[in-house]
């Protein structure tokens, strides 16, 4: 499933990142890699998310969160 389909407060494991190569490299630099645990902290109506990854909070837009595939734990 896509990251933006997840539930607030739950933790998911990243299975794939399918966005532009430049964005993928930036996400990897921020710690969003395959097999990384991500917790959804907040969801906005526009599709943007606030996530927690490796102790850091990140805000992601809808286009980027659509490209991150996760599985539930």
Backbone as XML, in Angstrom:
<?xml version="1.0"?>
<chain id="A" units="angstrom">
  <residue number="1" name="UNK">
    <atom name="N" x="0.842" y="-1.177" z="0.000"/>
    <atom name="CA" x="0.000" y="0.000" z="0.000"/>
    <atom name="C" x="0.889" y="1.243" z="0.000"/>
  </residue>
  <residue number="2" name="UNK">
    <atom name="N" x="0.301" y="2.361" z="-0.323"/>
    <atom name="CA" x="1.043" y="3.617" z="-0.345"/>
    <atom name="C" x="1.064" y="4.225" z="1.057"/>
  </residue>
  <residue number="3" name="UNK">
    <atom name="N" x="2.086" y="5.001" z="1.319"/>
    <atom name="CA" x="2.241" y="5.598" z="2.641"/>
    <atom name="C" x="1.053" y="6.470" z="3.017"/>
  </residue>
  <residue number="4" name="UNK">
    <atom name="N" x="0.527" y="7.245" z="2.074"/>
    <atom name="CA" x="-0.578" y="8.142" z="2.428"/>
    <atom name="C" x="-1.895" y="7.406" z="2.673"/>
  </residue>
  <residue number="5" name="UNK">
    <atom name="N" x="-1.936" y="6.100" z="2.459"/>
    <atom name="CA" x="-3.125" y="5.304" z="2.777"/>
    <atom name="C" x="-3.065" y="4.762" z="4.201"/>
  </residue>
  <residue number="6" name="UNK">
    <atom name="N" x="-1.962" y="5.016" z="4.895"/>
    <atom name="CA" x="-1.775" y="4.499" z="6.250"/>
    <atom name="C" x="-2.595" y="5.259" z="7.281"/>
  </residue>
  <residue number="7" name="UNK">
    <atom name="N" x="-2.560" y="4.758" z="8.503"/>
    <atom name="CA" x="-3.315" y="5.305" z="9.620"/>
    <atom name="C" x="-2.384" y="6.073" z="10.557"/>
  </residue>
  <residue number="8" name="UNK">
    <atom name="N" x="-2.870" y="7.189" z="11.058"/>
    <atom name="CA" x="-2.080" y="7.998" z="11.992"/>
    <atom name="C" x="-1.775" y="7.183" z="13.243"/>
  </residue>
  <residue number="9" name="UNK">
    <atom name="N" x="-0.530" y="7.231" z="13.677"/>
    <atom name="CA" x="-0.109" y="6.536" z="14.887"/>
    <atom name="C" x="0.467" y="5.151" z="14.654"/>
  </residue>
  <residue number="10" name="UNK">
    <atom name="N" x="0.309" y="4.609" z="13.456"/>
    <atom name="CA" x="0.832" y="3.274" z="13.168"/>
    <atom name="C" x="2.217" y="3.360" z="12.528"/>
  </residue>
  <residue number="11" name="UNK">
    <atom name="N" x="2.978" y="2.281" z="12.695"/>
    <atom name="CA" x="4.322" y="2.188" z="12.135"/>
    <atom name="C" x="4.308" y="1.226" z="10.961"/>
  </residue>
  <residue number="12" name="UNK">
    <atom name="N" x="4.996" y="1.601" z="9.902"/>
    <atom name="CA" x="5.055" y="0.812" z="8.674"/>
    <atom name="C" x="6.511" y="0.630" z="8.261"/>
  </residue>
  <residue number="13" name="UNK">
    <atom name="N" x="6.755" y="-0.400" z="7.465"/>
    <atom name="CA" x="8.085" y="-0.677" z="6.937"/>
    <atom name="C" x="8.093" y="-0.343" z="5.452"/>
  </residue>
  <residue number="14" name="UNK">
    <atom name="N" x="9.072" y="0.450" z="5.020"/>
    <atom name="CA" x="9.176" y="0.847" z="3.618"/>
    <atom name="C" x="9.583" y="-0.366" z="2.784"/>
  </residue>
  <residue number="15" name="UNK">
    <atom name="N" x="8.840" y="-0.606" z="1.699"/>
    <atom name="CA" x="9.176" y="-1.704" z="0.794"/>
    <atom name="C" x="9.762" y="-1.203" z="-0.516"/>
  </residue>
  <residue number="16" name="UNK">
    <atom name="N" x="9.372" y="0.027" z="-0.930"/>
    <atom name="CA" x="9.870" y="0.565" z="-2.199"/>
    <atom name="C" x="9.650" y="2.069" z="-2.228"/>
  </residue>
  <residue number="17" name="UNK">
    <atom name="N" x="10.565" y="2.768" z="-2.913"/>
    <atom name="CA" x="10.437" y="4.212" z="-3.114"/>
    <atom name="C" x="10.407" y="4.453" z="-4.617"/>
  </residue>
  <residue number="18" name="UNK">
    <atom name="N" x="9.262" y="4.898" z="-5.139"/>
    <atom name="CA" x="9.066" y="5.074" z="-6.582"/>
    <atom name="C" x="8.739" y="6.525" z="-6.904"/>
  </residue>
  <residue number="19" name="UNK">
    <atom name="N" x="9.736" y="7.392" z="-6.797"/>
    <atom name="CA" x="9.585" y="8.797" z="-7.174"/>
    <atom name="C" x="10.765" y="9.166" z="-8.069"/>
  </residue>
  <residue number="20" name="UNK">
    <atom name="N" x="10.837" y="10.421" z="-8.490"/>
    <atom name="CA" x="11.946" y="10.859" z="-9.326"/>
    <atom name="C" x="13.279" y="10.518" z="-8.668"/>
  </residue>
  <residue number="21" name="UNK">
    <atom name="N" x="14.284" y="10.262" z="-9.486"/>
    <atom name="CA" x="15.591" y="9.841" z="-8.973"/>
    <atom name="C" x="16.184" y="10.861" z="-8.004"/>
  </residue>
  <residue number="22" name="UNK">
    <atom name="N" x="16.040" y="12.137" z="-8.311"/>
    <atom name="CA" x="16.589" y="13.176" z="-7.452"/>
    <atom name="C" x="15.901" y="13.172" z="-6.082"/>
  </residue>
  <residue number="23" name="UNK">
    <atom name="N" x="14.585" y="13.000" z="-6.085"/>
    <atom name="CA" x="13.837" y="12.945" z="-4.821"/>
    <atom name="C" x="14.184" y="11.676" z="-4.056"/>
  </residue>
  <residue number="24" name="UNK">
    <atom name="N" x="14.349" y="10.563" z="-4.774"/>
    <atom name="CA" x="14.724" y="9.300" z="-4.128"/>
    <atom name="C" x="16.057" y="9.453" z="-3.401"/>
  </residue>
  <residue number="25" name="UNK">
    <atom name="N" x="17.028" y="10.075" z="-4.057"/>
    <atom name="CA" x="18.335" y="10.281" z="-3.418"/>
    <atom name="C" x="18.220" y="11.166" z="-2.182"/>
  </residue>
  <residue number="26" name="UNK">
    <atom name="N" x="17.372" y="12.192" z="-2.251"/>
    <atom name="CA" x="17.184" y="13.080" z="-1.102"/>
    <atom name="C" x="16.521" y="12.331" z="0.054"/>
  </residue>
  <residue number="27" name="UNK">
    <atom name="N" x="15.515" y="11.519" z="-0.257"/>
    <atom name="CA" x="14.856" y="10.727" z="0.780"/>
    <atom name="C" x="15.827" y="9.747" z="1.424"/>
  </residue>
  <residue number="28" name="UNK">
    <atom name="N" x="16.682" y="9.125" z="0.608"/>
    <atom name="CA" x="17.691" y="8.213" z="1.151"/>
    <atom name="C" x="18.650" y="8.951" z="2.083"/>
  </residue>
  <residue number="29" name="UNK">
    <atom name="N" x="19.018" y="10.172" z="1.727"/>
    <atom name="CA" x="19.892" y="10.966" z="2.584"/>
    <atom name="C" x="19.212" y="11.308" z="3.910"/>
  </residue>
  <residue number="30" name="UNK">
    <atom name="N" x="17.890" y="11.418" z="3.887"/>
    <atom name="CA" x="17.135" y="11.707" z="5.107"/>
    <atom name="C" x="16.791" y="10.446" z="5.900"/>
  </residue>
  <residue number="31" name="UNK">
    <atom name="N" x="17.127" y="9.270" z="5.350"/>
    <atom name="CA" x="16.913" y="8.018" z="6.065"/>
    <atom name="C" x="15.724" y="7.210" z="5.618"/>
  </residue>
  <residue number="32" name="UNK">
    <atom name="N" x="15.033" y="7.632" z="4.559"/>
    <atom name="CA" x="13.879" y="6.880" z="4.059"/>
    <atom name="C" x="14.379" y="5.900" z="3.005"/>
  </residue>
  <residue number="33" name="UNK">
    <atom name="N" x="14.734" y="4.705" z="3.444"/>
    <atom name="CA" x="15.242" y="3.640" z="2.579"/>
    <atom name="C" x="14.338" y="2.421" z="2.715"/>
  </residue>
  <residue number="34" name="UNK">
    <atom name="N" x="14.571" y="1.428" z="1.861"/>
    <atom name="CA" x="13.846" y="0.170" z="2.010"/>
    <atom name="C" x="14.172" y="-0.438" z="3.364"/>
  </residue>
  <residue number="35" name="UNK">
    <atom name="N" x="13.183" y="-1.069" z="3.964"/>
    <atom name="CA" x="13.267" y="-1.730" z="5.268"/>
    <atom name="C" x="13.381" y="-0.749" z="6.444"/>
  </residue>
  <residue number="36" name="UNK">
    <atom name="N" x="13.126" y="0.529" z="6.211"/>
    <atom name="CA" x="13.134" y="1.517" z="7.287"/>
    <atom name="C" x="11.740" y="1.609" z="7.891"/>
  </residue>
  <residue number="37" name="UNK">
    <atom name="N" x="11.661" y="1.741" z="9.214"/>
    <atom name="CA" x="10.373" y="1.919" z="9.887"/>
    <atom name="C" x="9.967" y="3.386" z="9.851"/>
  </residue>
  <residue number="38" name="UNK">
    <atom name="N" x="8.692" y="3.625" z="9.514"/>
    <atom name="CA" x="8.137" y="4.974" z="9.448"/>
    <atom name="C" x="6.853" y="4.996" z="10.269"/>
  </residue>
  <residue number="39" name="UNK">
    <atom name="N" x="6.708" y="6.015" z="11.112"/>
    <atom name="CA" x="5.481" y="6.209" z="11.879"/>
    <atom name="C" x="4.777" y="7.448" z="11.349"/>
  </residue>
  <residue number="40" name="UNK">
    <atom name="N" x="3.490" y="7.324" z="11.068"/>
    <atom name="CA" x="2.711" y="8.469" z="10.602"/>
    <atom name="C" x="2.244" y="9.252" z="11.826"/>
  </residue>
  <residue number="41" name="UNK">
    <atom name="N" x="2.665" y="10.517" z="11.919"/>
    <atom name="CA" x="2.303" y="11.355" z="13.054"/>
    <atom name="C" x="1.053" y="12.186" z="12.793"/>
  </residue>
  <residue number="42" name="UNK">
    <atom name="N" x="0.866" y="12.635" z="11.547"/>
    <atom name="CA" x="-0.261" y="13.500" z="11.236"/>
    <atom name="C" x="-0.573" y="13.415" z="9.750"/>
  </residue>
  <residue number="43" name="UNK">
    <atom name="N" x="-1.842" y="13.549" z="9.407"/>
    <atom name="CA" x="-2.276" y="13.578" z="8.005"/>
    <atom name="C" x="-3.116" y="14.822" z="7.793"/>
  </residue>
  <residue number="44" name="UNK">
    <atom name="N" x="-2.905" y="15.457" z="6.666"/>
    <atom name="CA" x="-3.699" y="16.630" z="6.298"/>
    <atom name="C" x="-4.691" y="16.235" z="5.211"/>
  </residue>
  <residue number="45" name="UNK">
    <atom name="N" x="-5.744" y="16.982" z="5.062"/>
    <atom name="CA" x="-6.764" y="16.699" z="4.064"/>
    <atom name="C" x="-6.239" y="16.762" z="2.642"/>
  </residue>
  <residue number="46" name="UNK">
    <atom name="N" x="-5.187" y="17.539" z="2.416"/>
    <atom name="CA" x="-4.631" y="17.688" z="1.071"/>
    <atom name="C" x="-3.766" y="16.500" z="0.664"/>
  </residue>
  <residue number="47" name="UNK">
    <atom name="N" x="-3.520" y="15.568" z="1.574"/>
    <atom name="CA" x="-2.708" y="14.399" z="1.265"/>
    <atom name="C" x="-1.293" y="14.482" z="1.792"/>
  </residue>
  <residue number="48" name="UNK">
    <atom name="N" x="-0.929" y="15.610" z="2.377"/>
    <atom name="CA" x="0.415" y="15.721" z="2.937"/>
    <atom name="C" x="0.476" y="15.007" z="4.291"/>
  </residue>
  <residue number="49" name="UNK">
    <atom name="N" x="1.679" y="14.581" z="4.651"/>
    <atom name="CA" x="1.881" y="13.807" z="5.875"/>
    <atom name="C" x="3.027" y="14.372" z="6.695"/>
  </residue>
  <residue number="50" name="UNK">
    <atom name="N" x="2.978" y="14.123" z="7.987"/>
    <atom name="CA" x="4.137" y="14.318" z="8.846"/>
    <atom name="C" x="4.482" y="12.936" z="9.372"/>
  </residue>
  <residue number="51" name="UNK">
    <atom name="N" x="5.737" y="12.525" z="9.147"/>
    <atom name="CA" x="6.171" y="11.194" z="9.550"/>
    <atom name="C" x="7.356" y="11.291" z="10.496"/>
  </residue>
  <residue number="52" name="UNK">
    <atom name="N" x="7.593" y="10.206" z="11.203"/>
    <atom name="CA" x="8.771" y="10.095" z="12.050"/>
    <atom name="C" x="9.614" y="8.956" z="11.507"/>
  </residue>
  <residue number="53" name="UNK">
    <atom name="N" x="10.866" y="9.255" z="11.171"/>
    <atom name="CA" x="11.776" y="8.247" z="10.655"/>
    <atom name="C" x="13.127" y="8.438" z="11.325"/>
  </residue>
  <residue number="54" name="UNK">
    <atom name="N" x="13.613" y="7.390" z="11.968"/>
    <atom name="CA" x="14.906" y="7.416" z="12.666"/>
    <atom name="C" x="15.035" y="8.602" z="13.619"/>
  </residue>
  <residue number="55" name="UNK">
    <atom name="N" x="13.967" y="8.887" z="14.357"/>
    <atom name="CA" x="13.993" y="9.936" z="15.372"/>
    <atom name="C" x="13.785" y="11.344" z="14.845"/>
  </residue>
  <residue number="56" name="UNK">
    <atom name="N" x="13.549" y="11.513" z="13.559"/>
    <atom name="CA" x="13.373" y="12.828" z="12.957"/>
    <atom name="C" x="11.991" y="12.943" z="12.338"/>
  </residue>
  <residue number="57" name="UNK">
    <atom name="N" x="11.352" y="14.093" z="12.494"/>
    <atom name="CA" x="10.064" y="14.336" z="11.871"/>
    <atom name="C" x="10.276" y="14.953" z="10.492"/>
  </residue>
  <residue number="58" name="UNK">
    <atom name="N" x="9.542" y="14.457" z="9.506"/>
    <atom name="CA" x="9.609" y="14.974" z="8.145"/>
    <atom name="C" x="8.205" y="15.252" z="7.647"/>
  </residue>
  <residue number="59" name="UNK">
    <atom name="N" x="8.066" y="16.297" z="6.839"/>
    <atom name="CA" x="6.799" y="16.586" z="6.171"/>
    <atom name="C" x="6.938" y="16.184" z="4.709"/>
  </residue>
  <residue number="60" name="UNK">
    <atom name="N" x="5.967" y="15.435" z="4.211"/>
    <atom name="CA" x="5.976" y="14.981" z="2.827"/>
    <atom name="C" x="4.703" y="15.421" z="2.129"/>
  </residue>
  <residue number="61" name="UNK">
    <atom name="N" x="4.838" y="15.861" z="0.894"/>
    <atom name="CA" x="3.669" y="16.207" z="0.091"/>
    <atom name="C" x="2.995" y="14.965" z="-0.456"/>
  </residue>
  <residue number="62" name="UNK">
    <atom name="N" x="1.829" y="15.152" z="-1.039"/>
    <atom name="CA" x="1.049" y="14.028" z="-1.558"/>
    <atom name="C" x="1.788" y="13.264" z="-2.653"/>
  </residue>
  <residue number="63" name="UNK">
    <atom name="N" x="2.443" y="13.974" z="-3.568"/>
    <atom name="CA" x="3.139" y="13.316" z="-4.675"/>
    <atom name="C" x="4.240" y="12.381" z="-4.158"/>
  </residue>
  <residue number="64" name="UNK">
    <atom name="N" x="4.974" y="12.829" z="-3.157"/>
    <atom name="CA" x="6.060" y="11.998" z="-2.614"/>
    <atom name="C" x="5.484" y="10.841" z="-1.790"/>
  </residue>
  <residue number="65" name="UNK">
    <atom name="N" x="4.486" y="11.114" z="-0.953"/>
    <atom name="CA" x="3.920" y="10.031" z="-0.135"/>
    <atom name="C" x="3.204" y="8.991" z="-0.968"/>
  </residue>
  <residue number="66" name="UNK">
    <atom name="N" x="2.718" y="9.386" z="-2.153"/>
    <atom name="CA" x="2.123" y="8.411" z="-3.084"/>
    <atom name="C" x="3.185" y="7.454" z="-3.621"/>
  </residue>
  <residue number="67" name="UNK">
    <atom name="N" x="4.424" y="7.905" z="-3.726"/>
    <atom name="CA" x="5.488" y="7.097" z="-4.311"/>
    <atom name="C" x="6.206" y="6.197" z="-3.319"/>
  </residue>
  <residue number="68" name="UNK">
    <atom name="N" x="5.869" y="6.282" z="-2.051"/>
    <atom name="CA" x="6.506" y="5.430" z="-1.031"/>
    <atom name="C" x="5.560" y="4.278" z="-0.712"/>
  </residue>
  <residue number="69" name="UNK">
    <atom name="N" x="6.009" y="3.071" z="-0.991"/>
    <atom name="CA" x="5.198" y="1.879" z="-0.720"/>
    <atom name="C" x="5.640" y="1.265" z="0.608"/>
  </residue>
  <residue number="70" name="UNK">
    <atom name="N" x="4.657" y="0.871" z="1.407"/>
    <atom name="CA" x="4.930" y="0.346" z="2.737"/>
    <atom name="C" x="4.097" y="-0.902" z="2.996"/>
  </residue>
  <residue number="71" name="UNK">
    <atom name="N" x="4.490" y="-1.618" z="4.045"/>
    <atom name="CA" x="3.655" y="-2.727" z="4.541"/>
    <atom name="C" x="3.504" y="-2.550" z="6.037"/>
  </residue>
  <residue number="72" name="UNK">
    <atom name="N" x="2.374" y="-2.986" z="6.566"/>
    <atom name="CA" x="2.090" y="-2.848" z="7.998"/>
    <atom name="C" x="2.932" y="-3.795" z="8.820"/>
  </residue>
  <residue number="73" name="UNK">
    <atom name="N" x="3.082" y="-3.454" z="10.092"/>
    <atom name="CA" x="3.866" y="-4.330" z="10.975"/>
    <atom name="C" x="2.960" y="-5.128" z="11.862"/>
  </residue>
</chain>
